[in-house]
Amino acid sequence: MRCDLHVHTVASGACNTPGLSRICLESYNQPQRVYDQLKRLGMSAVTVTDHDAIDAVEELRHHRDFFLSEEATVRMPSGTEIHLGVYNLSERDHVEIQRRRTDFISLLMYLTERKLFFSVNHVFSGLTGRREAEDFNWFASYVPAFETRNGQMWPEANASSARLATRMGKIAIAGSDAHTMAGVGRTYTEVRGARTVEEFFSGLRAGQGLVHGDHGTLSRLTADVFRIAKCVFQERPAMLAILPFTVLIPAITASHWLNEIRFCKKWSATLEQGERRPRMLWDFNAQLDTTLAN
């Protein structure tokens, strides 16, 4: 079975980049178009992973090979934010994930109790802001999977994720992270011999997953931003007033790409200098007691 484990649709909502939240959406992909494209490209099962949302389920739930997932924006004990992909969940799970996502320990306890499969997405990316060393200690101790191939990430960032996953004994998964239709299904995870979604995740847990497909490139990222701009102008013709500013898109994406490279080099070098002792859940007794009390 093959599945692209990281795909976005219009349900991801407004763009969270500063200054753009009132201008455009994260994605203009329509759920049914995403489904059709994934099936054309040979995906055996289909999911979408919108940011803190599952609205696409209304359009896709009738497909027998569709399962529900999301990309949750989670606050770590250090105060940083990460993106966790949470897979094959129920609508009730979504409610609990959203209720707990600002408290990583509480969310971790829920995901573990429910035996939900989850991963840290784009491990060596600064998309969600700063990172702290203790975040990686938490990953080492309690997160079962890392996204080791993301279709939007610099190849070396993916390679660093793969090396860290191997060192920490994590399950490797892959997804396109497609925000436009051009990337949908171009990066995916495969489990040979699986016939159902349940067997697919059983195979992943058993270390039988294989990652395939494209890495990101600056040119592809730039083209995607132009595609999103085109969708904005088609949906809101009044926004054509800012059309001249689109000439700045290549400079903006290049700056972003360089920041991603710097972020990856900094943290991959830091982590490869030596092993750090993972900080275990019971090292936070006071915080844990507060969580349990709530």
Backbone hydrogen bonds, N-H to C=O, Kabsch-Sander energy under -0.5 kcal/mol:
donor,donor_aa,acceptor,acceptor_aa,energy
3,C,189,T,-2.5
5,L,3,C,-0.8
5,L,174,A,-1.4
8,H,178,A,-2.2
10,V,29,N,-2.3
12,S,9,T,-2.2
13,G,10,V,-1.8
15,C,24,C,-2.5
20,L,17,T,-2.5
21,S,17,T,-0.6
23,I,20,L,-1.7
24,C,20,L,-2.3
26,E,13,G,-3.2
28,Y,179,H,-0.8
34,V,30,Q,-2.3
35,Y,31,P,-2.5
36,D,32,Q,-2.6
37,Q,33,R,-2.5
38,L,34,V,-2.6
39,K,35,Y,-2.2
40,R,36,D,-2.1
41,L,37,Q,-1.7
42,G,39,K,-1.4
43,M,38,L,-2.5
44,S,2,R,-1.6
45,A,2,R,-1.7
46,V,65,D,-2.6
49,T,7,V,-3.5
52,D,50,D,-0.7
52,D,71,E,-2.3
53,A,50,D,-0.9
57,V,54,I,-2.1
58,E,55,D,-1.4
59,E,56,A,-1.0
60,L,56,A,-1.3
61,R,57,V,-2.5
63,H,60,L,-2.0
66,F,63,H,-1.6
67,F,46,V,-2.3
69,S,48,V,-0.6
70,E,86,V,-2.1
71,E,50,D,-2.5
72,A,70,E,-0.7
72,A,84,L,-2.9
74,V,72,A,-0.8
74,V,82,I,-2.8
75,R,101,R,-2.5
76,M,74,V,-0.5
76,M,80,T,-3.0
79,G,76,M,-2.0
82,I,74,V,-2.3
84,L,72,A,-2.6
84,L,82,I,-0.6
85,G,83,H,-0.5
85,G,119,S,-2.2
86,V,70,E,-2.7
86,V,84,L,-0.6
87,Y,117,F,-2.4
89,L,68,L,-2.3
94,H,90,S,-1.9
95,V,91,E,-1.6
96,E,92,R,-1.9
97,I,93,D,-2.9
98,Q,94,H,-2.5
99,R,95,V,-1.8
100,R,96,E,-1.8
101,R,97,I,-1.2
103,D,100,R,-2.5
104,F,75,R,-1.3
107,L,100,R,-0.5
107,L,103,D,-2.5
108,L,104,F,-3.1
109,M,105,I,-2.2
110,Y,106,S,-1.9
111,L,107,L,-2.8
112,T,108,L,-2.3
113,E,109,M,-2.3
114,R,110,Y,-2.5
115,K,112,T,-0.7
116,L,111,L,-2.2
117,F,87,Y,-0.6
119,S,85,G,-2.2
120,V,145,A,-2.0
121,N,83,H,-2.6
121,N,119,S,-0.6
123,V,147,E,-0.6
125,S,122,H,-1.3
129,G,126,G,-1.9
135,D,132,E,-1.2
136,F,132,E,-0.8
136,F,133,A,-0.7
137,N,133,A,-1.1
138,W,134,E,-2.0
139,F,135,D,-2.2
140,A,136,F,-2.4
141,S,137,N,-1.8
142,Y,138,W,-2.6
143,V,138,W,-0.5
143,V,139,F,-1.5
145,A,118,F,-0.8
146,F,171,I,-2.7
147,E,120,V,-2.4
148,T,146,F,-1.0
148,T,173,I,-2.0
149,R,173,I,-1.2
151,G,175,G,-2.1
153,M,150,N,-1.6
157,A,154,W,-1.1
158,N,154,W,-1.7
159,A,155,P,-2.5
160,S,156,E,-2.5
161,S,157,A,-1.9
162,A,158,N,-2.3
163,R,159,A,-2.4
164,L,160,S,-2.3
165,A,161,S,-2.5
166,T,162,A,-2.2
167,R,163,R,-2.4
168,M,164,L,-2.3
169,G,165,A,-0.8
169,G,166,T,-0.6
170,K,165,A,-3.0
171,I,144,P,-2.6
173,I,146,F,-2.0
175,G,149,R,-2.1
176,S,187,T,-0.7
177,D,6,H,-2.8
178,A,6,H,-1.0
183,G,180,T,-1.1
184,V,180,T,-0.6
184,V,181,M,-0.6
186,R,183,G,-2.1
188,Y,212,H,-1.9
189,T,3,C,-2.7
190,E,210,L,-2.8
191,V,1,M,-2.6
192,R,208,Q,-0.6
194,A,191,V,-1.2
200,F,196,T,-2.2
201,F,197,V,-2.2
202,S,198,E,-2.0
203,G,199,E,-2.4
204,L,200,F,-1.9
205,R,201,F,-2.4
206,A,202,S,-1.5
207,G,204,L,-1.9
208,Q,203,G,-2.9
210,L,190,E,-2.5
212,H,188,Y,-2.4
214,D,186,R,-1.9
216,G,150,N,-0.6
216,G,153,M,-2.8
221,L,217,T,-2.2
222,T,218,L,-2.6
223,A,219,S,-2.2
224,D,220,R,-2.2
225,V,221,L,-2.1
226,F,222,T,-2.0
227,R,223,A,-2.1
228,I,224,D,-2.3
229,A,225,V,-2.3
230,K,226,F,-2.3
231,C,227,R,-1.9
232,V,228,I,-2.2
233,F,229,A,-2.2
234,Q,230,K,-2.1
235,E,231,C,-2.3
236,R,232,V,-2.9
239,M,236,R,-2.5
240,L,237,P,-2.1
241,A,238,A,-1.3
242,I,239,M,-2.2
243,L,240,L,-1.6
245,F,242,I,-1.6
246,T,243,L,-2.0
247,V,244,P,-1.3
248,L,245,F,-2.0
249,I,246,T,-1.6
252,I,248,L,-2.3
253,T,249,I,-2.8
254,A,250,P,-2.0
255,S,251,A,-2.1
256,H,252,I,-2.3
257,W,253,T,-2.6
258,L,254,A,-2.3
259,N,255,S,-2.1
260,E,256,H,-2.2
261,I,257,W,-2.1
262,R,258,L,-2.5
263,F,259,N,-2.5
264,C,260,E,-2.5
265,K,261,I,-2.6
266,K,262,R,-2.4
267,W,263,F,-2.2
268,S,264,C,-2.7
269,A,265,K,-1.9
270,T,266,K,-2.0
271,L,267,W,-2.4
272,E,268,S,-1.7
273,Q,269,A,-0.6
273,Q,270,T,-0.7
274,G,271,L,-0.7
280,M,278,P,-0.7
283,D,280,M,-2.1
284,F,281,L,-1.6
285,N,282,W,-0.5
288,L,284,F,-3.1
289,D,285,N,-2.8
290,T,286,A,-2.0
291,T,287,Q,-2.0
292,L,288,L,-2.7
293,A,289,D,-2.2
294,N,290,T,-1.5
